[in-house]
Amino acid sequence: MDNILLNPLNKKILIMVVVVFFVGIFTTGFRNSPATHQKVYMYEDKKQNLERAFDDKPLDYTSPLDIEFLPLGEVEEELQKREYTKLYVKADSNFDQKVKNIENYMGRRNAPLKDEAYYIVMIANKYEIDYRLVPAISIIESSGGLKLYRQYNAWGWGGANGFTFENWEHSIYVVSRGLGGYYSMGLDTPRKMAPRYNPHTPNEWGAKVEMVMNQIGPAL
């Protein structure tokens, strides 16, 4: 027996058997552990909650998606879009008219931001700013996105250094949120915000932005 155990090949086989045995025990214990079951239950519960969140359907900011097979990041994005649609689109009885006013005006100017009218109004509602403000400033600063000095920056946002953005939705969101900050300080008209937004020619800038806002349409 000792000779058998001393044989190098047999030693290796014995060691492999022991390793496999303990690995099997460890794996079985892990699969049956409370922590593992908790993760499974949390996943199933989260999945059911997501399914319940979509029961009321169809808040169709985008075409319907089967979220069960989407990555978590895309699920969160879709849920956010539907929440925004409910809070900032469907709750505004004038939403469609606001979008049409922007589209008509920007269309006459061949402005690229015409195609972003829906998103402009939705985010304006989110930050409780005049729906005409973002498109009006863009007209003064870049002819509505025709003449950009920074990527997707149609508002001169950031001054001389300037900001660059990933896309139009990114820039509209950031600029609208910033203008919401102006409103929170009581600077809720172009003339009031002009000394901070454009300190070089505040009176001229404020008057031009207000003129464009009036051309877009009523405040609604």
N, CA, C and O of each residue as an XYZ file, in Angstrom:
880
protein
N       0.829     -1.207      0.000
C       0.000      0.000      0.000
C       0.861      1.254      0.000
O       0.596      2.208     -0.731
N       1.929      1.234      0.859
C       2.822      2.394      0.912
C       3.494      2.624     -0.431
O       3.689      3.759     -0.864
N       3.850      1.499     -1.092
C       4.500      1.634     -2.407
C       3.569      2.288     -3.423
O       3.977      3.103     -4.250
N       2.297      1.891     -3.322
C       1.310      2.465     -4.257
C       1.191      3.971     -4.063
O       1.150      4.743     -5.021
N       1.134      4.375     -2.754
C       0.970      5.791     -2.456
C       2.209      6.595     -2.801
O       2.126      7.776     -3.140
N       3.382      5.928     -2.710
C       4.636      6.634     -2.996
C       4.869      6.820     -4.492
O       5.683      7.650     -4.897
N       4.162      6.056     -5.305
C       4.313      6.176     -6.751
C       3.911      7.608     -7.186
O       2.794      8.034     -6.893
N       4.791      8.352     -7.873
C       4.501      9.760     -8.245
C       3.207      9.926     -9.032
O       2.459     10.874     -8.795
N       2.933      9.016     -9.965
C       1.713      9.129    -10.772
C       0.492      8.981     -9.894
O      -0.477      9.729    -10.020
N       0.550      7.983     -8.983
C      -0.595      7.768     -8.091
C      -0.810      8.958     -7.169
O      -1.947      9.301     -6.845
N       0.281      9.585     -6.747
C       0.166     10.768     -5.899
C      -0.603     11.874     -6.625
O      -1.494     12.508     -6.059
N      -0.241     12.087     -7.878
C      -0.912     13.137     -8.658
C      -2.396     12.850     -8.812
O      -3.233     13.746     -8.703
N      -2.712     11.566     -9.071
C      -4.127     11.183     -9.236
C      -4.880     11.406     -7.943
O      -6.001     11.914     -7.956
N      -4.274     11.032     -6.822
C      -4.923     11.202     -5.526
C      -5.182     12.673     -5.224
O      -6.254     13.037     -4.741
N      -4.189     13.516     -5.511
C      -4.351     14.951     -5.270
C      -5.485     15.528     -6.118
O      -6.265     16.350     -5.638
N      -5.574     15.094     -7.387
C      -6.627     15.593     -8.275
C      -7.999     15.173     -7.780
O      -8.953     15.949     -7.841
N      -8.098     13.931     -7.284
C      -9.388     13.444     -6.765
C      -9.815     14.273     -5.567
O     -10.982     14.645     -5.450
N      -8.873     14.564     -4.676
C      -9.195     15.335     -3.476
C      -9.625     16.755     -3.846
O     -10.579     17.293     -3.283
N      -8.896     17.365     -4.816
C      -9.247     18.721     -5.239
C     -10.636     18.765     -5.839
O     -11.435     19.641     -5.506
N     -10.932     17.808     -6.736
C     -12.253     17.762     -7.363
C     -13.338     17.571     -6.318
O     -14.411     18.167     -6.417
N     -13.066     16.745     -5.317
C     -14.044     16.470     -4.259
C     -14.394     17.747     -3.497
O     -15.569     18.046     -3.282
N     -13.366     18.501     -3.088
C     -13.620     19.707     -2.303
C     -14.222     20.827     -3.153
O     -15.034     21.612     -2.662
N     -13.831     20.899     -4.407
C     -14.443     21.892     -5.304
C     -15.932     21.618     -5.465
O     -16.745     22.542     -5.483
N     -16.281     20.332     -5.581
C     -17.687     19.965     -5.707
C     -18.481     20.357     -4.485
O     -19.601     20.855     -4.600
N     -17.909     20.138     -3.309
C     -18.597     20.503     -2.063
C     -18.794     22.012     -1.986
O     -19.869     22.493     -1.627
N     -17.728     22.759     -2.332
C     -17.791     24.217     -2.252
C     -18.838     24.781     -3.219
O     -19.612     25.669     -2.861
N     -18.849     24.250     -4.453
C     -19.795     24.746     -5.464
C     -21.229     24.479     -5.063
O     -22.096     25.339     -5.216
N     -21.482     23.277     -4.546
C     -22.834     22.917     -4.107
C     -23.283     23.817     -2.973
O     -24.426     24.271     -2.936
N     -22.357     24.073     -2.040
C     -22.699     24.942     -0.914
C     -23.003     26.352     -1.364
O     -23.911     26.997     -0.841
N     -22.231     26.839     -2.352
C     -22.456     28.206     -2.846
C     -23.813     28.334     -3.532
O     -24.538     29.312     -3.343
N     -24.137     27.311     -4.338
C     -25.413     27.380     -5.059
C     -26.589     27.368     -4.113
O     -27.621     27.979     -4.390
N     -26.442     26.673     -2.989
C     -27.538     26.555     -2.043
C     -27.479     27.591     -0.932
O     -28.305     27.569     -0.019
N     -26.499     28.509     -1.002
C     -26.336     29.477      0.078
C     -27.473     30.484      0.062
O     -28.034     30.761     -0.998
N     -27.831     31.047      1.236
C     -28.901     32.047      1.310
C     -28.608     33.267      0.450
O     -29.518     33.853     -0.137
N     -27.300     33.659      0.375
C     -26.951     34.850     -0.402
C     -27.286     34.667     -1.875
O     -27.777     35.581     -2.538
N     -27.003     33.444     -2.380
C     -27.292     33.166     -3.784
C     -28.790     33.199     -4.044
O     -29.242     33.779     -5.032
N     -29.550     32.583     -3.166
C     -31.002     32.603     -3.317
C     -31.528     34.035     -3.239
O     -32.464     34.401     -3.949
N     -30.915     34.841     -2.368
C     -31.359     36.214     -2.236
C     -31.168     36.970     -3.541
O     -32.029     37.754     -3.941
N     -30.025     36.733     -4.215
C     -29.781     37.394     -5.497
C     -30.825     36.984     -6.533
O     -31.320     37.818     -7.291
N     -31.152     35.701     -6.557
C     -32.153     35.205     -7.501
C     -33.508     35.841     -7.215
O     -34.201     36.288     -8.130
N     -33.887     35.879     -5.912
C     -35.170     36.472     -5.548
C     -35.202     37.962     -5.902
O     -36.212     38.474     -6.384
N     -34.064     38.658     -5.651
C     -34.009     40.083     -5.972
C     -34.162     40.296     -7.472
O     -34.841     41.231     -7.898
N     -33.539     39.439     -8.277
C     -33.646     39.569     -9.725
C     -35.088     39.367    -10.175
O     -35.622     40.146    -10.964
N     -35.719     38.291     -9.651
C     -37.094     37.997    -10.048
C     -38.030     39.114     -9.614
O     -38.937     39.491    -10.355
N     -37.809     39.657     -8.389
C     -38.657     40.723     -7.890
C     -38.500     41.977     -8.740
O     -39.479     42.651     -9.061
N     -37.244     42.283     -9.102
C     -36.981     43.456     -9.934
C     -37.621     43.301    -11.306
O     -38.193     44.243    -11.853
N     -37.512     42.091    -11.849
C     -38.107     41.825    -13.158
C     -39.621     42.022    -13.113
O     -40.203     42.621    -14.017
N     -40.260     41.507    -12.043
C     -41.705     41.649    -11.925
C     -42.108     43.110    -11.760
O     -43.118     43.550    -12.310
N     -41.303     43.867    -10.993
C     -41.605     45.278    -10.812
C     -41.527     46.036    -12.128
O     -42.357     46.904    -12.401
N     -40.525     45.707    -12.947
C     -40.395     46.346    -14.251
C     -41.593     46.014    -15.131
O     -42.116     46.875    -15.837
N     -42.020     44.750    -15.080
C     -43.171     44.350    -15.883
C     -44.423     45.096    -15.417
O     -45.235     45.520    -16.240
N     -44.583     45.258    -14.082
C     -45.737     45.988    -13.570
C     -45.690     47.454    -13.986
O     -46.723     48.073    -14.242
N     -44.460     48.006    -14.049
C     -44.317     49.413    -14.422
C     -44.794     49.676    -15.836
O     -45.153     50.803    -16.177
N     -44.797     48.634    -16.660
C     -45.195     48.799    -18.060
C     -46.632     48.336    -18.312
O     -47.093     48.327    -19.453
N     -47.336     47.954    -17.245
C     -48.694     47.462    -17.435
C     -49.612     48.544    -17.986
O     -50.498     48.266    -18.793
N     -49.388     49.808    -17.533
C     -50.313     50.857    -17.947
C     -50.100     51.280    -19.398
O     -50.999     51.870    -19.996
N     -48.923     50.992    -19.985
C     -48.609     51.299    -21.368
C     -49.305     52.589    -21.786
O     -49.555     53.367    -20.866
N     -49.657     52.944    -23.015
C     -48.557     53.115    -23.911
C     -48.139     54.576    -23.831
O     -48.770     55.426    -24.460
N     -47.123     54.882    -23.095
C     -46.562     56.219    -23.076
C     -45.477     56.236    -24.146
O     -44.300     55.998    -23.873
N     -45.905     56.524    -25.366
C     -45.038     56.231    -26.504
C     -44.179     57.407    -26.925
O     -44.362     57.952    -28.014
N     -43.225     57.811    -26.060
C     -42.207     58.779    -26.480
C     -41.364     58.149    -27.581
O     -40.940     58.821    -28.521
N     -41.131     56.858    -27.448
C     -40.463     56.110    -28.509
C     -41.321     54.906    -28.810
O     -42.314     54.666    -28.123
N     -40.961     54.152    -29.817
C     -41.719     52.957    -30.135
C     -41.597     51.959    -28.999
O     -40.566     51.916    -28.329
N     -42.640     51.144    -28.764
C     -42.619     50.194    -27.652
C     -41.438     49.240    -27.749
O     -41.065     48.807    -28.839
N     -40.855     48.919    -26.605
C     -39.733     48.002    -26.557
C     -40.030     46.884    -25.581
O     -40.705     47.098    -24.574
N     -39.535     45.704    -25.868
C     -39.654     44.595    -24.932
C     -38.479     44.698    -23.970
O     -37.388     44.209    -24.264
N     -38.696     45.329    -22.829
C     -37.582     45.643    -21.934
C     -37.004     44.414    -21.265
O     -35.906     44.480    -20.713
N     -37.710     43.292    -21.297
C     -37.214     42.110    -20.609
C     -35.840     41.696    -21.129
O     -35.042     41.116    -20.392
N     -35.567     41.991    -22.389
C     -34.320     41.540    -22.991
C     -33.331     42.691    -23.207
O     -32.336     42.535    -23.915
N     -33.613     43.854    -22.590
C     -32.713     44.993    -22.728
C     -31.684     45.002    -21.596
O     -31.972     44.524    -20.499
N     -30.490     45.538    -21.848
C     -29.529     45.749    -20.760
C     -30.112     46.714    -19.739
O     -30.971     47.531    -20.071
N     -29.649     46.623    -18.504
C     -30.214     47.421    -17.420
C     -30.165     48.914    -17.742
O     -31.124     49.633    -17.464
N     -29.059     49.393    -18.326
C     -28.944     50.810    -18.644
C     -30.038     51.274    -19.592
O     -30.578     52.369    -19.430
N     -30.368     50.451    -20.580
C     -31.413     50.812    -21.543
C     -32.793     50.729    -20.916
O     -33.680     51.505    -21.270
N     -32.985     49.801    -19.992
C     -34.256     49.707    -19.266
C     -34.482     50.998    -18.490
O     -35.570     51.572    -18.536
N     -33.450     51.458    -17.772
C     -33.573     52.684    -16.992
C     -33.850     53.885    -17.888
O     -34.636     54.763    -17.534
N     -33.204     53.919    -19.046
C     -33.421     55.024    -19.984
C     -34.863     55.019    -20.497
O     -35.494     56.071    -20.600
N     -35.378     53.832    -20.818
C     -36.747     53.734    -21.317
C     -37.754     54.129    -20.244
O     -38.735     54.817    -20.526
N     -37.505     53.686    -19.009
C     -38.393     54.071    -17.909
C     -38.392     55.581    -17.704
O     -39.438     56.176    -17.443
N     -37.227     56.196    -17.821
C     -37.130     57.640    -17.652
C     -37.889     58.365    -18.750
O     -38.582     59.345    -18.479
N     -37.766     57.898    -19.982
C     -38.484     58.527    -21.088
C     -39.990     58.467    -20.866
O     -40.711     59.433    -21.118
N     -40.450     57.315    -20.390
C     -41.889     57.179    -20.158
C     -42.351     58.064    -19.001
O     -43.450     58.618    -19.028
N     -41.493     58.187    -17.984
C     -41.828     59.069    -16.865
C     -41.895     60.516    -17.339
O     -42.812     61.252    -16.971
N     -40.923     60.926    -18.157
C     -40.921     62.285    -18.685
C     -42.159     62.537    -19.534
O     -42.760     63.609    -19.458
N     -42.537     61.564    -20.330
C     -43.722     61.712    -21.169
C     -44.966     61.944    -20.324
O     -45.812     62.777    -20.650
N     -45.059     61.197    -19.239
C     -46.222     61.316    -18.356
C     -46.246     62.659    -17.638
O     -47.300     63.287    -17.541
N     -45.087     63.110    -17.129
C     -45.021     64.309    -16.307
C     -44.952     65.599    -17.111
O     -45.536     66.608    -16.715
N     -44.246     65.578    -18.233
C     -43.931     66.824    -18.920
C     -44.539     66.947    -20.311
O     -44.404     67.986    -20.957
N     -45.199     65.906    -20.769
C     -45.863     65.972    -22.072
C     -47.374     65.881    -21.892
O     -48.105     66.814    -22.225
N     -47.829     64.765    -21.371
C     -49.265     64.534    -21.261
C     -49.930     65.467    -20.251
O     -51.133     65.712    -20.336
N     -49.164     65.985    -19.306
C     -49.727     66.891    -18.303
C     -49.867     68.322    -18.823
O     -50.451     69.169    -18.147
N     -49.338     68.598    -20.014
C     -49.373     69.940    -20.590
C     -50.375     69.964    -21.744
O     -50.115     69.404    -22.809
N     -51.499     70.601    -21.531
C     -52.553     70.623    -22.560
C     -52.128     71.422    -23.788
O     -52.711     71.259    -24.859
N     -51.120     72.281    -23.648
C     -50.646     73.091    -24.774
C     -49.397     72.515    -25.437
O     -48.781     73.166    -26.282
N     -49.027     71.303    -25.055
C     -47.749     70.750    -25.511
C     -47.654     70.715    -27.035
O     -46.671     71.189    -27.604
N     -48.646     70.167    -27.687
C     -48.597     70.027    -29.143
C     -48.496     71.383    -29.839
O     -47.785     71.523    -30.834
N     -49.205     72.374    -29.314
C     -49.157     73.705    -29.923
C     -47.780     74.339    -29.746
O     -47.279     75.008    -30.650
N     -47.180     74.131    -28.602
C     -45.821     74.658    -28.365
C     -44.838     74.048    -29.366
O     -44.019     74.749    -29.960
N     -44.937     72.732    -29.540
C     -44.047     72.049    -30.486
C     -44.258     72.598    -31.897
O     -43.295     72.854    -32.620
N     -45.511     72.776    -32.277
C     -45.818     73.280    -33.619
C     -45.274     74.690    -33.809
O     -44.757     75.016    -34.877
N     -45.386     75.537    -32.769
C     -44.879     76.910    -32.881
C     -43.376     76.925    -33.140
O     -42.886     77.681    -33.978
N     -42.654     76.082    -32.412
C     -41.201     76.023    -32.604
C     -40.866     75.471    -33.979
O     -40.016     76.015    -34.684
N     -41.538     74.386    -34.361
C     -41.265     73.767    -35.665
C     -41.522     74.753    -36.803
O     -40.730     74.846    -37.741
N     -42.629     75.485    -36.717
C     -42.964     76.432    -37.788
C     -41.915     77.530    -37.890
O     -41.451     77.858    -38.982
N     -41.547     78.091    -36.755
C     -40.580     79.200    -36.786
C     -39.203     78.717    -37.231
O     -38.588     79.307    -38.120
N     -38.727     77.647    -36.614
C     -37.391     77.138    -36.952
C     -37.353     76.624    -38.387
O     -36.323     76.708    -39.057
N     -38.474     76.095    -38.852
C     -38.548     75.616    -40.232
C     -38.375     76.753    -41.224
O     -37.707     76.597    -42.246
N     -38.975     77.896    -40.923
C     -38.836     79.054    -41.815
C     -37.391     79.552    -41.862
O     -36.976     80.183    -42.834
N     -36.633     79.263    -40.808
C     -35.229     79.692    -40.742
C     -34.266     78.577    -41.166
O     -33.048     78.742    -41.107
N     -34.823     77.451    -41.591
C     -33.997     76.283    -41.949
C     -33.038     75.890    -40.818
O     -31.903     75.480    -41.061
N     -33.512     76.022    -39.602
C     -32.681     75.752    -38.429
C     -32.702     74.267    -38.084
O     -33.777     73.670    -38.010
N     -31.543     73.663    -37.874
C     -31.483     72.239    -37.515
C     -32.284     71.895    -36.262
O     -32.785     70.777    -36.136
N     -32.410     72.843    -35.339
C     -33.113     72.562    -34.087
C     -34.625     72.406    -34.271
O     -35.339     72.076    -33.324
N     -35.100     72.641    -35.478
C     -36.521     72.379    -35.755
C     -36.881     70.947    -35.393
O     -37.953     70.699    -34.842
N     -36.007     70.013    -35.692
C     -36.288     68.596    -35.461
C     -36.235     68.213    -33.983
O     -36.597     67.093    -33.623
N     -35.791     69.126    -33.129
C     -35.701     68.848    -31.691
C     -36.803     69.540    -30.909
O     -36.732     69.620    -29.683
N     -37.823     70.044    -31.600
C     -38.873     70.829    -30.938
C     -39.561     70.046    -29.820
O     -39.811     70.585    -28.742
N     -39.861     68.789    -30.078
C     -40.543     67.962    -29.066
C     -39.716     67.901    -27.789
O     -40.231     68.120    -26.692
N     -38.431     67.603    -27.943
C     -37.564     67.469    -26.771
C     -37.352     68.819    -26.087
O     -37.284     68.883    -24.859
N     -37.248     69.883    -26.855
C     -37.090     71.224    -26.285
C     -38.246     71.559    -25.357
O     -38.038     72.044    -24.245
N     -39.463     71.302    -25.816
C     -40.640     71.633    -25.010
C     -40.720     70.733    -23.779
O     -41.039     71.201    -22.686
N     -40.437     69.465    -23.949
C     -40.501     68.531    -22.818
C     -39.536     68.941    -21.712
O     -39.908     68.955    -20.538
N     -38.298     69.276    -22.076
C     -37.313     69.635    -21.060
C     -37.578     71.037    -20.510
O     -37.267     71.312    -19.351
N     -38.144     71.914    -21.318
C     -38.554     73.226    -20.802
C     -39.595     73.046    -19.704
O     -39.550     73.731    -18.682
N     -40.529     72.128    -19.916
C     -41.535     71.848    -18.894
C     -40.895     71.265    -17.637
O     -41.293     71.588    -16.518
N     -39.916     70.417    -17.833
C     -39.238     69.805    -16.679
C     -38.598     70.877    -15.796
O     -38.709     70.825    -14.571
N     -37.930     71.843    -16.417
C     -37.230     72.868    -15.636
C     -38.026     74.161    -15.491
O     -37.515     75.170    -15.004
N     -39.287     74.115    -15.921
C     -40.237     75.206    -15.719
C     -39.712     76.537    -16.278
O     -39.745     77.574    -15.616
N     -39.233     76.462    -17.506
C     -38.803     77.677    -18.200
C     -39.706     77.880    -19.414
O     -40.381     76.952    -19.858
N     -39.711     79.084    -19.938
C     -40.513     79.396    -21.122
C     -40.056     78.503    -22.281
O     -38.863     78.426    -22.572
N     -40.985     77.841    -22.929
C     -40.646     76.896    -23.998
C     -39.960     77.567    -25.181
O     -39.308     76.897    -25.982
N     -40.101     78.884    -25.297
C     -39.524     79.623    -26.428
C     -38.088     80.072    -26.169
O     -37.388     80.480    -27.095
N     -37.651     79.998    -24.915
C     -36.367     80.590    -24.536
C     -35.173     79.882    -25.179
O     -34.307     80.532    -25.763
N     -35.127     78.564    -25.074
C     -33.994     77.817    -25.639
C     -33.900     77.988    -27.153
O     -32.812     78.273    -27.652
N     -34.983     77.830    -27.903
C     -34.863     78.055    -29.359
C     -34.543     79.507    -29.705
O     -33.812     79.758    -30.663
N     -35.077     80.476    -28.941
C     -34.819     81.882    -29.246
C     -33.339     82.224    -29.053
O     -32.743     82.897    -29.894
N     -32.750     81.765    -27.956
C     -31.328     82.037    -27.732
C     -30.489     81.374    -28.828
O     -29.492     81.933    -29.284
N     -30.904     80.187    -29.238
C     -30.142     79.491    -30.287
C     -30.166     80.265    -31.600
O     -29.193     80.241    -32.353
N     -31.267     80.949    -31.878
C     -31.355     81.759    -33.099
C     -30.368     82.918    -33.034
O     -29.673     83.200    -34.010
N     -30.304     83.584    -31.897
C     -29.414     84.725    -31.739
C     -27.947     84.297    -31.782
O     -27.108     84.989    -32.360
N     -27.648     83.163    -31.174
C     -26.261     82.737    -31.033
C     -25.723     81.945    -32.228
O     -24.525     81.980    -32.509
N     -26.617     81.226    -32.938
C     -26.090     80.353    -34.003
C     -27.063     80.108    -35.140
O     -26.912     79.144    -35.890
N     -28.067     80.978    -35.276
C     -29.104     80.781    -36.306
C     -29.788     79.422    -36.144
O     -30.079     78.726    -37.117
N     -30.030     79.077    -34.899
C     -30.759     77.832    -34.621
C     -29.949     76.566    -34.838
O     -30.502     75.499    -35.105
N     -28.620     76.695    -34.721
C     -27.764     75.516    -34.898
C     -27.085     75.449    -36.250
O     -26.381     74.483    -36.543
N     -27.288     76.469    -37.081
C     -26.657     76.484    -38.412
C     -25.176     76.829    -38.337
O     -24.370     76.296    -39.100
N     -24.820     77.715    -37.421
C     -23.438     78.207    -37.340
C     -22.883     77.917    -35.945
O     -23.002     78.739    -35.036
N     -22.288     76.765    -35.792
C     -21.787     76.337    -34.490
C     -20.297     76.615    -34.365
O     -19.536     76.408    -35.310
N     -19.886     77.087    -33.183
C     -18.455     77.220    -32.940
C     -17.957     76.129    -32.004
O     -16.753     75.986    -31.790
N     -18.881     75.365    -31.452
C     -18.562     74.175    -30.676
C     -19.601     73.103    -31.021
O     -20.732     73.422    -31.388
N     -19.216     71.853    -30.901
C     -20.078     70.734    -31.283
C     -21.395     70.739    -30.511
O     -21.406     70.689    -29.281
N     -22.503     70.799    -31.249
C     -23.859     70.790    -30.693
C     -24.099     71.903    -29.678
O     -24.985     71.789    -28.831
N     -23.324     72.966    -29.756
C     -23.512     74.090    -28.845
C     -24.072     75.261    -29.646
O     -23.321     76.031    -30.244
N     -25.390     75.387    -29.650
C     -26.050     76.430    -30.427
C     -26.352     77.675    -29.604
O     -27.027     78.583    -30.089
N     -25.865     77.734    -28.372
C     -26.240     78.790    -27.438
C     -25.048     79.587    -26.907
O     -25.223     80.438    -26.035
N     -23.854     79.332    -27.408
C     -22.670     79.982    -26.864
C     -22.464     79.603    -25.413
O     -21.878     80.362    -24.641
N     -22.949     78.418    -25.040
C     -22.920     77.996    -23.636
C     -21.478     77.744    -23.198
O     -20.761     76.940    -23.795
N     -21.071     78.449    -22.146
C     -19.704     78.310    -21.655
C     -18.821     79.469    -22.037
O     -17.640     79.492    -21.690
N     -19.382     80.445    -22.756
C     -18.623     81.634    -23.099
C     -17.490     81.363    -24.069
O     -17.623     80.567    -24.998
N     -16.368     82.041    -23.838
C     -15.234     81.957    -24.760
C     -14.670     80.543    -24.842
O     -14.273     80.091    -25.917
N     -14.635     79.848    -23.714
C     -14.113     78.477    -23.713
C     -15.077     77.532    -24.412
O     -14.671     76.679    -25.200
N     -16.342     77.697    -24.114
C     -17.369     76.924    -24.805
C     -17.433     75.468    -24.392
O     -16.419     74.865    -24.040
N     -18.621     74.912    -24.439
C     -18.840     73.504    -24.145
C     -19.052     72.749    -25.455
O     -19.583     73.296    -26.422
N     -18.637     71.509    -25.470
C     -19.007     70.611    -26.566
C     -19.925     69.545    -26.000
O     -19.801     69.166    -24.835
N     -20.836     69.065    -26.812
C     -21.842     68.107    -26.351
C     -21.857     66.876    -27.244
O     -21.331     66.889    -28.356
N     -22.466     65.819    -26.739
C     -22.513     64.547    -27.461
C     -23.535     64.564    -28.586
O     -23.320     63.962    -29.639
N     -24.645     65.252    -28.362
C     -25.726     65.311    -29.353
C     -26.655     66.454    -28.961
O     -26.414     67.144    -27.971
N     -27.724     66.654    -29.744
C     -28.635     67.765    -29.456
C     -29.371     67.575    -28.137
O     -29.555     68.537    -27.390
N     -29.793     66.358    -27.842
C     -30.513     66.140    -26.585
C     -29.632     66.476    -25.392
O     -30.094     67.059    -24.411
N     -28.367     66.106    -25.483
C     -27.430     66.417    -24.397
C     -27.336     67.926    -24.185
O     -27.433     68.402    -23.054
N     -27.151     68.668    -25.253
C     -26.978     70.120    -25.116
C     -28.270     70.795    -24.676
O     -28.239     71.699    -23.841
N     -29.402     70.372    -25.222
C     -30.687     70.965    -24.838
C     -30.944     70.748    -23.356
O     -31.413     71.646    -22.656
N     -30.635     69.555    -22.888
C     -30.858     69.238    -21.471
C     -29.990     70.128    -20.581
O     -30.489     70.726    -19.628
N     -28.700     70.219    -20.887
C     -27.764     70.991    -20.052
C     -28.128     72.478    -20.068
O     -28.144     73.119    -19.017
N     -28.417     73.024    -21.238
C     -28.738     74.451    -21.346
C     -30.060     74.749    -20.638
O     -30.167     75.756    -19.938
N     -31.053     73.901    -20.808
C     -32.349     74.118    -20.148
C     -32.202     74.064    -18.635
O     -32.786     74.876    -17.918
N     -31.428     73.114    -18.159
C     -31.188     73.015    -16.714
C     -30.478     74.273    -16.206
O     -30.807     74.789    -15.138
N     -29.503     74.760    -16.978
C     -28.807     75.991    -16.592
C     -29.728     77.193    -16.559
O     -29.648     78.016    -15.648
N     -30.606     77.299    -17.553
C     -31.558     78.406    -17.576
C     -32.571     78.283    -16.434
O     -33.062     79.287    -15.918
N     -32.873     77.061    -16.053
C     -33.711     76.857    -14.871
C     -33.048     77.442    -13.632
O     -33.722     77.950    -12.736
N     -31.710     77.364    -13.590
C     -30.968     77.980    -12.496
C     -31.108     79.490    -12.503
O     -31.213     80.108    -11.444
N     -31.112     80.097    -13.695
C     -31.353     81.535    -13.806
C     -32.732     81.880    -13.225
O     -32.883     82.835    -12.463
N     -33.718     81.082    -13.604
C     -35.082     81.325    -13.113
C     -35.135     81.270    -11.592
O     -35.820     82.072    -10.958
N     -34.409     80.320    -11.013
C     -34.435     80.158     -9.552
C     -33.847     81.375     -8.840
O     -34.111     81.598     -7.659
N     -33.043     82.165     -9.569
C     -32.475     83.396     -8.999
C     -33.346     84.617     -9.322
O     -32.971     85.750     -9.022
N     -34.509     84.377     -9.935
C     -35.406     85.473    -10.281
C     -35.116     86.084    -11.639
O     -35.753     87.064    -12.026
N     -34.157     85.516    -12.374
C     -33.801     86.038    -13.704
C     -34.615     85.269    -14.743
O     -34.085     84.406    -15.442
N     -35.899     85.587    -14.837
C     -36.824     84.769    -15.615
C     -37.262     85.408    -16.932
O     -38.246     84.973    -17.531
N     -36.552     86.421    -17.382
C     -36.779     86.988    -18.712
C     -35.407     87.229    -19.354
O     -34.407     87.337    -18.645
N     -35.352     87.315    -20.687
C     -34.061     87.568    -21.339
C     -33.391     88.854    -20.857
O     -32.171     88.891    -20.698
N     -34.172     89.901    -20.624
C     -33.576     91.165    -20.184
C     -32.963     91.037    -18.790
O     -31.925     91.633    -18.505
N     -33.613     90.256    -17.925
C     -33.083     90.077    -16.566
C     -31.824     89.214    -16.559
O     -30.897     89.464    -15.789
N     -31.796     88.204    -17.415
C     -30.642     87.299    -17.402
C     -29.491     87.795    -18.287
O     -28.376     87.279    -18.203
N     -29.758     88.779    -19.120
C     -28.758     89.243    -20.091
C     -27.428     89.670    -19.459
O     -26.379     89.291    -19.981
N     -27.418     90.450    -18.346
C     -26.123     90.862    -17.777
C     -25.235     89.696    -17.357
O     -24.011     89.832    -17.336
N     -25.831     88.551    -17.022
C     -25.042     87.367    -16.671
C     -24.765     86.502    -17.898
O     -23.674     85.951    -18.045
N     -25.752     86.389    -18.768
C     -25.607     85.516    -19.935
C     -24.697     86.159    -20.980
O     -23.824     85.499    -21.545
N     -24.905     87.433    -21.228
C     -24.105     88.147    -22.232
C     -23.754     89.531    -21.695
O     -24.381     90.520    -22.074
N     -22.758     89.608    -20.818
C     -22.407     90.898    -20.189
C     -21.823     91.921    -21.154
O     -21.745     93.102    -20.814
N     -21.413     91.504    -22.341
C     -20.794     92.430    -23.294
C     -21.830     93.366    -23.924
O     -21.606     94.572    -24.027
N     -22.961     92.800    -24.342
C     -24.022     93.633    -24.949
C     -25.372     93.202    -24.364
O     -26.230     92.710    -25.097
N     -25.564     93.374    -23.085
C     -26.766     92.819    -22.428
C     -28.080     93.389    -22.950
O     -29.031     92.637    -23.164
N     -28.152     94.697    -23.159
C     -29.411     95.307    -23.583
C     -29.812     94.841    -24.981
O     -30.965     94.492    -25.233
N     -28.844     94.845    -25.866
C     -29.119     94.408    -27.243
C     -29.495     92.928    -27.265
O     -30.461     92.536    -27.919
N     -28.723     92.107    -26.544
C     -28.975     90.662    -26.513
C     -30.356     90.351    -25.952
O     -31.106     89.568    -26.534
N     -30.691     90.966    -24.816
C     -31.988     90.707    -24.196
C     -33.147     91.089    -25.098
O     -34.139     90.365    -25.180
N     -33.027     92.227    -25.776
C     -34.095     92.684    -26.668
C     -34.256     91.742    -27.856
O     -35.377     91.451    -28.271
N     -33.142     91.265    -28.405
C     -33.219     90.357    -29.563
C     -33.863     89.023    -29.181
O     -34.702     88.501    -29.916
N     -33.471     88.480    -28.038
C     -34.040     87.192    -27.608
C     -35.541     87.333    -27.377
O     -36.315     86.462    -27.774
N     -35.951     88.418    -26.740
C     -37.388     88.631    -26.513
C     -38.139     88.776    -27.838
O     -39.258     88.282    -27.979
N     -37.525     89.447    -28.800
C     -38.155     89.617    -30.110
C     -38.393     88.255    -30.764
O     -39.472     87.994    -31.296
N     -37.383     87.395    -30.722
C     -37.525     86.067    -31.336
C     -38.577     85.240    -30.596
O     -39.365     84.531    -31.221
N     -38.587     85.331    -29.281
C     -39.601     84.597    -28.506
C     -41.003     84.999    -28.942
O     -41.876     84.144    -29.092
N     -41.222     86.284    -29.143
C     -42.545     86.753    -29.577
C     -42.866     86.282    -31.002
O     -44.026     86.033    -31.332
N     -41.844     86.166    -31.831
C     -42.063     85.677    -33.194
C     -42.405     84.177    -33.201
O     -43.157     83.712    -34.058
N     -41.851     83.433    -32.248
C     -42.155     81.996    -32.169
C     -43.622     81.782    -31.846
O     -44.265     80.901    -32.416
N     -44.162     82.595    -30.921
C     -45.558     82.446    -30.565
C     -45.827     82.947    -29.164
O     -44.917     83.435    -28.495
N     -47.070     82.833    -28.708
C     -47.415     83.279    -27.366
C     -46.804     82.376    -26.293
O     -46.337     81.274    -26.582
N     -46.817     82.858    -25.066
C     -46.190     82.132    -23.960
C     -46.855     80.781    -23.681
O     -46.169     79.803    -23.384
N     -48.174     80.722    -23.774
C     -48.926     79.488    -23.498
C     -48.588     78.986    -22.086
O     -49.113     77.960    -21.654
